[in-house]
Every structure is written in C-alpha cells, then in structure tokens.
Amino acid sequence: MGVASVDQKTSFAALLTHSREITRSGGTTRRGTRGARRHPQRTRRQEARTQLTSATASAAPAELDADAKKLPQACEILDHMAKHETSPKSLQWGCQALSDVASGQSESQHEIGSLGGVETVVKAMLGFPEEMNLQGAGIGALERTTSGHTDNTLRLVAADGIRCTVRAMTTFSEIRRMQELGCKVLRNATACNAECQTKVAKDDGVKAVLNAMRVHYSAASVQELGCRALKELAAYSSSNQEDIAFQGGIQAVLRAMENHPSLPDVQEVACGVLRNLAACNAEYQVCIVERGGVQLVLEAMKAHAGVVKVQWASCWTLFCLCVHNEEMQTDVAAHGAVRAVLKAMEQHQANAGVQEAGSWVLKELAGCTAKSSDTATFSASIQAVLKVLDKFPTAKAVQTAAKGALRQLAIHDNNGWVRRICVGRSGRLGRSTTMHALATINECE
C-alpha cells in the first residue's frame, strides 16, 4: 500500500463522506429531498463538509515518495510530523500513515509507541482541534496503535489522549465514523485497567459515548461500539454505574436493543451493559425491568435462538436482573424467563457457558417456579439441572451453579419431586452423578 496515492491518504475523508451518506446528485441525504427541504441548514453543512474532505488531499512528502509501493517506516513518518508540526495537512497525512503502518501488526504498534508516536498524534490533535480531517485521522491512528496493546494504551492515557478523543467526538458529533473510532479508543482504554477506567470516566467518556448513541441511534455500528465501551465502564465500578444511569444510559441501551432486534452483536453487548449495571443493585434492577428490559432480553433470545453468545449473555442478564431481589424474581418469572432459559439450555447442551448461566437463573427463580401451578416447568427445571451435573463433571463453575439450582429447587419442593426425579433418572445419570445430586438434596432436609 503506497502512501503517495491521494485516495489512500484521504481514506478517512472517504469514510467520512460515506458516513454522512451524501449522494453525488447534490448533497441531500438518503432520506430524500423532503428531508433536505425541512433542514436546509443541515444540508448546507453536509455540502460544506463534503467539499472540505475533498480539499484536504495533498501530495505525499517528496522525501518519502521514492517507492510508492512501500509503506514508510514509523521513524520516517514521525520525523516528517516533527518537521511540519504547524501544518495540519502534513500532520493529517502522518496520522493516516501511522494508522496504515500499525494496522494488525503488534511489532509495528510497539515501534510506534517506543518512538513516541502516540504522544505525537495526541499533540497534533490537541494543537488543531477544529481540523476535522486531522481529528479523524488522529483518532483512527490512536485506535490502531492501542488496539490490543497495553503499553500504547497506557501511553495514550498518560498523554491526555482520552481528553482529546472525547473532544473530537464532541466537536464532530454528527460524523458517524468519528464516533465509531472514538468509542473504540475509549473501550480500549477502559478495558486496560482500573486506573484507565477511572480516567475515561473522569474525562467525560460516558457522556461522549451516550451522546454518540443518541445522535446516531439508527447506526448499528455506533450502538454496538457504544455498548462495548459502556460495558467496560460499568464493570466493577459503582461510581461509573451511577454516572451511566444518571445520564440516561439504561434508556440508551434499551433503545439500541429495540431499534436493532435482528443484530446479534448489538443484542449481546447491550445485555452485557445491563448485566454490569444491574448486578446486586436493586435500584437499577427495578429501572431496567420497569422499562421493559426483561421483554427485550427474551425477544433477543427468541430471535437469536441459535446464537450461543446471545443466549449466554441473555441468561446472565436475567440472573443479574433478579439476583437477591424477590420482587424482581417475581416479575422476571412472570415474563416466562424460566421457559426461555430451559429452551436455551436444551438447544446448547454442549456449551458450558450457557449451562452455567442458565443454572444460575433457575436457582434465583426456583421459588417462583415451585409456587407456580405449572408443574411441567418445575419438573423440566429439575431435569435440566441434573443433565448439567452429568455432562460437566469436571467444570467447577458449572457444577457450583447447577448444585445451587438443585439445592434451591429442593428447598422449595413440598411434594418430593426433586428426589423422585433424581432417583428415577439414576440409570441415565450414573452412580456418581446420582450420589452427588442426592447429597445436595439431603443438605436441604
């Protein structure tokens, strides 16, 4: 891939134009001319931005154009950026070139980081905050250099890269590609360690992500990447969970699920956010359930019955929505959660993750299942748990979940169903599994 090509050097500009969905006929959006008549100022802004992206292309630096078929070295790119630090176009080219060099290459990422490339990109972005194409190229370079690279991510955070990323997202909030890349950078940083997670939240990362999701509510890519960032921000941080909820994060995530029901990736990561917010937090459990969260999760399970990751994520979400909360257990069970979980466990019998998560849901809803007049579901729950004990004898986490579910089913069993079913299935279960199951049941008597 040569750097001398104008098209290559304006790759972000091309993506930018595509993300605004400008047609060649006159600058109207795909929504049609009616939308353009309603918003003439917005149309003019779109036309201006299209012209701007076309005008930013410049010739490759002469000293680096000896071999157009070969990417320049990171040191050459950084030297050029240092010599032309007052030229936004030169800095833009440098950021794009660094992005190309870093793409999918851990050794290149390491070289860029060790030579101060991350700090150079951040400095360029901070120096020209209103240069749209430079900001886009810079945020793209930061995403490429930090993806999967802990040292570069730490360099990003130390160099005030979170602040410049958030500022770029805020300044150019209507640019979809800017929001996609920004969410990736914030997610990379948040997942690095607790200190980085705190820094992202402190520098208004939550606000930037939620704003991106609101502005681009119809863009599945922004919704997915935004949820991925929120999921990491909410993990093990009560202050971040409070910040997300206070700024309308629960509604934004539920809206993403509602607007993109056919996309398993969106459903999976949205469930991840809800799970991290609701776990052991009664206030957020109620908030999510009252806003239709359980129904959306169950719809995701139904629509993507064959997708393991959706079933796994959904089961964990149902568990977190009702754990240690009898009121929520009643509400979740009333929506038919037990039957949905049993179906998932039946369809994905070989997947330990689904069996573990499903068992935890059955444990929490055991009381509701036992009280119900639906004895078939109660019986099916017992049999499902016994199957898990039999099929995953060496998986400690799965055994713990299944035994917990069996124990709760036995505690709420007033008719001896659990013991009878266990003994009745002893031929299929085998002696070892049957003995372990009976020992668990005996603990409850």
Buried (B, 14 or more C-beta within 10 A) or exposed (E): EBBBEEEBBBBBBBBBBEBBEBEEEEBBBEEEEEEBEEBEEEBEBBBEBBEBBEEBBBEBBEEBEEEEEEBBBBEBBBBBBEEBBEBBBBBBBBBBBBBBBBBEEEEBBBBBBEBBBBBBBBBBBBBBBEBBBBBBBBBBBBBBBBBEBEBBBBBBBBBBBBBBBBBBBBBBBBBBBBBBBBBBBBBBBBBBBEEBBBBBBEBBBBBBBBBBBBBBBEBBBBBBBBBBBBBBBBBEBEEBBBBBBEBEBBBBBBBBBBBBBEBBBBBBBBBBBBBBBBBEBEEBBBBBBEBBBBBBBBBBBEBBBEBBBBBBBBBBBBBBBBBEBEEBBBBBBEBEBBBBBBBBBBEBEEBBBBBBBBBBBBBBBBBBBBEBEEEEBBBBBBBBBBBBBBBBEEBEBBBEBBBBBBBBBBBBBEEEBBBEBBBEBBEEBEEEBBEBBBEBBEEBE
